[in-house]
Amino acid sequence: MDKINGKQLKEMLESGCNNLNNRKKEVDALNVFPVPDGDTGTNMSLTFTNGISEVRKSGSEDLPTVAKTLSRGLLMGARGNSGVITSQIFRGFYQAIGDKTELTAADFSSCMNNGSKMAYKAVMRPVEGTILTVVRESCEASSKFMEANPQASLEEYVTVLCEEAQKSLDHTPELLPILKEARVVDSGGSGLVSIFEGFKAYLDGNPIQEAGADTSKTSDEVRVGYRVEFILSLAEQGMHLFKESKFRDKLAGIGDHVTVVVDGDCVKTRVSTLSPGEALNIGQRYGEFRQIQIDPESGDMKPSILETEKAAKEQEYGIITVCAGEGLEKLFRDYRADYVVSGGQTMNPSTEDFVEAIAKVNARHVFILPNNSNIIMAARQAADVTEGKDIIVLETKTIPQGLAACIQFNPEADVKSNTDVMNEAIRSVKTGQITYSIKDTTIEGREIHEGDYMGLLNREIVLTSRDKLDATCQLLDQMIDEDSGIVTLIRGADTTEEEIERVNIYIEKHFEVDVEIQNGGQPVYSFIIGVE
């Protein structure tokens, strides 16, 4: 094949997505840490599926439109660091297309190279031996192939891309010792190879079908849409820019059943869409939200805000945080959080989840507390695509860090003062976690067996035990020192009253500290411990 058009690109992308979806459990299994939390394959699969869903919904076979729609869908659906990096690869791919209606192998190579560069730019501290290495080395090597073979077909180019990606993936353990010790290759790189191999299968005439997919249903039948309603106050600049017909057309481009009512500087809007975050982005360009309501279109919906809800007043500050567990959600709300995004270790929120949360908070300055290192990039990406608001993403990597930051927030202080004091609180807290291993592995010379309880100190595995309480007490011994004053014990969903009491007795017997016990109800982690 000498060239590929929009229809063919769409079909090739679907083949890549299906191959990733079919192999996501294999990719998940490559994760080094044997913790049952949000996994790379699942995150990448959800990310790419969101992009493909948007492409299908658009109905377009125009090549720049297909690439742009994919890029936007990936960006908004990005989950986890691997998902965000994947979205940036195909964002760069789209930006290099320009107004081309067909791509030659040389064009495709140029687009992939741009995607690789875009991905590196998105990461503050790139680490080699990861998906970044795989995309860079495979794109560089296949680009050299094209320079030496300018008349090569797309099949030949993608074959080389796959071969070089696999070669780079196989080499990742030599770049990251932790991979070599665990005898695995990089999981994110493996997910990317799956996508590339799906591309190759399509070009070879054998496109990958999703395993177990019900092909008798259309995409509209299997996907749930949303009814999005909002009341918008036009800003001064928005008054000049706003054109009702243009606004309506933009909404029609992402959904149907569009209603727009203009009353002076107030715009009341309703749209049915699969991309609620995109609808909010369109509205936010022109002013400030007074009220928002988003409901699944399948099932019971709340009464329409356009007729029954009063406008919400904009706040100076808002705090968005992430956690899993009813107890933790209540605790964060008690500590001034305005909106809690459900997720964390077991389900990383998407960029769109954060975009929707930002809109719902309706504040001039919004602090986001991800509380997980694998969520920070998605939060930053949401901040980048949100216009008209000051978004501050604080690098909280654990629940205790997020709680400490919330406690230090002062609604009377300015943004810089709050940012400084919250960051200081984040640095001052030590975090311990007790969880269990889902497989046998070796990490930093420590043999870990399936079913072992593991003690994590600031995300590093520092001990293992076959007994939950023994592991907890050992971890407390390592965390509490003479400078410690407060210990916060957050019990998980699998922890009993007797177990929490025994741990409390141990602390009182061995340490002179104040103890706060909270029922977090979180999954996966039996205990989350904060020491200050």
Buried (B, 14 or more C-beta within 10 A) or exposed (E): BEBBBBEBBBBBBBBBBBBBBBBBEEBBBBBBBBBBBBBBBBBBBBBBBBBBBBBBBBEBBBBBBBBBBBBBBBBBBBBBBBBBBBBBBBBBBBBBBEEBEEBBBBBBBBBBBBBBBBBBEBBEEBEEBBBBBBBBBBBBBBBEBBEEBEEBBBBBBBBBBBBBBBEBBEBBBEBBEEBBBBEBBBBBBBBBBBBBBBBBBBBEEEBBBBEEEEEEEEEEEEBEBBBBBBBBBBBEEBEEEBEEEEBBEBBBBBBEEBBBEBEEBBBBBBBBBBBBBBBBBBBBBBBBBBBBBBBEBEEEBEEBBBEEBEEBEBBEBBBBBBBBBBBBBBBBBEBBBBBBBEBBBBBBBBBBBBBBBBBBBBBBBBBBBBBBBBBBBBBBBBBEBBEBBEBBBBBBBBBBBBBBBBEBBEEEBEBEEBBEBBBEBBEEBBBBBBBBBBBEBEBEEBEBEEEBBBBBBBEEBBBBBEEBBBBBBBBBBBBBEEEBEEBBBBBBBBBEEEBBEEBBEBBEEEBEBEEEBBBBBBBBBBBBBBBB
